[in-house]
């Protein structure tokens, strides 16, 4: 029986997934290209066919994640004024997308929120991703203010910081399997996060 030949793109994806898991669990500095190719069962030449260095594969991983996250945040952008209920539903879809992404890309989420302080260039890219996320939320909030869905006297940059802090705090602790979140399903966690975003800790 013939073994199915792996395509070039499939091999690239395999290397990405292995590198990402190693960076998140072992650490970027401690991960060697020889470790990645050994786990993939390929030669170092195969790695260099796809990436010039360990740094390049890390930057590729971060930029791909950056684009995926920004696309999800755009789900909260409103083109017209909508009722509060519809706005809540829009935020729910946004948070569902982010939380499902975190669930399916746990190692990337760990990398994003734990950072890579040992590598200045990569840490700078991680901070850039978080800044992009924050600015995307500012864009959403400014659009909502344009349609009088959010109080115009509220500073959108401050509100975006609150939202980012909420997302980062919940997701980083959730992917670490913190006990407080383990009794909740993903859907329940999304609902509670959205409720907090709209109505605050007192639920009013």
N, C-alpha and C positions, 0 to 999 in steps of 0.2 A: 504494500500500500504506500503510495507516494505522500510525502509530507507537503502540506500546503506551503508554497514559497511566500515568505513575508515581503510585502512591498516596501519600497524605500520610505514612503510616508509613514507606514506602520512602524518601521524600525525607528524612525525619528521620534514618533510619539512614545514608543517604548523607552527610549533613552531619556526623554523629557520626564516621563512619569517616575522613572527610577531616580533620576537626579533630584527631582522635586522632593520625593520622600526622604532621600538621604539628607538633603539640605535642611529639611524641617525637623528631622529626628536625630540625626548625628551631628549636624552643624555644617555650615558651608566650608569652613577652614579645614575641618577634619575629613571631609569628603574628597577623595581623589578620583581622577578620571579612571584610574585602574579599578577602583571599586565599582564605578558605574558600569563599565564594560564587562566586568566579571559577573555582575548580577544580570546583565543582559545576555550574557553568553556570546559576546562578540569580541572582535579584536579592537585595539585602540585606533587602528586605521579606519574602522567603521565609524567610530565616534567623530574623528577628524573629517570624515566625509561630510558630516552634517554640521558640525560646530568647530570653530577654530580653537576654542578654549573652554575651560570650566566657567569662566566669567561670561562668555558669550551665551552659553545655554541658560545661565541664571538670568541674564538680562532679557533673553527671549521669553522665558517663563513669566517674568514680571510684566513685560509689556503686553503679552497676550492676556494676562489676567486683568491688567489695567483696562484694556479695550472691552473685555467682557463685562466688567463691573460698570463702566460708564454707560454701556448700552442698557443695562438693567435700570440704572438710576433714571435714564431718560423716560422710563415707563411712567414716572410721576409728573412729567411735563404736561401741563394743560393748555390746550389751544383755545378754549372758551371757558366762560364761567359755568361751573356745574354745582349742583346742590352738595351740601356737606356729606350726605350719605355716599354720593358718587365719588367725592374726593377721598373719603375713607377707603372705598373699594379700590381706588387707584393706588393709594398708599399700601394697601394690603397686597396687591399684585406685585408692587415694587419689592416689599419686604419678603414676600414669598420667593421671588426670583433670587434675591440676595441670600436668603437662608438655604434655599435648595442648592444654590451655587456653593455655599460654604459646606454643605453636607457632602456634595459630590466632589468637592475640591478641598478636602480637609487640610491637606498638607500645604496647599497654597495659602489658605486662610491662616494657618499657624505661622507661616513665613511672613505674611503681611502684618499680622498684629504683634508678633514677637520681635520682628525686625532682624537685621543682620549687622549688628553694631561692630562686628569684627572686620567688616569689609566696607570701607567708606563709600565707594562708588555704588554698591548695591543698596546700602542703607539710604543713600541719597535718592535712589530710584523708588524705594519703598515710601519714603516721605513724599515724593512727587506723586505717587499713586494716591496717597491719602489726601494730598492737596487737591488733586483732580476731582476726587470724590466730593470733597467739601465744596469746591467751586460748582460742581454739577448740582448739588443741593441748593446752593445760592441761586443758581439759574432757575430752578424749579420754583423756589420761594418767591423770587422777583416776579415771575410770570403769574403766580397765584395772587400776589399783591396787585398786579396790573388789573386783574379781574375782581379785586376787592374780596378775595376769598381768605386773605390773611391780612391782619391789621397793618396798615401802611406805616404806622409809627414804629413797628418792630424792625430791628436791624437784621436783614436777611443773613448777614455774615455770622452774627451771634447765634441765630436760630440754626444755621447749618452746623455750627460747632456743637450745639446741643444734640442734633440728630446724629452727627458722626460719633460723638461720645457714647450715645446710646447704642448705636450699631456695634462699635468697637468693643464696648464693655460686655454686651450680651454675647456676641459671636465668639470673642476670644475665650470667654469662660465656658461657653457651650461646647466648642470644639475640644476643650480640655476635659470634657465630661464632668463638669462641676455638679455636685450632688443636687443643688437647688434646681437645676434644669432637667435632670434625668427623668423626673416623673411626668414631664410635659411632652406631648407629641410635638412634632415640628409645626403643625398647624396651630396648636394651642400657643406655642411660643410666639409665632407670628402675630396672632390675634392680640395677645397681651402686650407685645411691643408696639403695635399700631395703636392700641387703646391708650397706652401711656403717652405716645407721641401726640395724640390729639387731645387727651383729656387730663393728663398729668397724674401724679401719684394719688390724688384724692378722688379720682374718677368722677369729676363733675364736668 
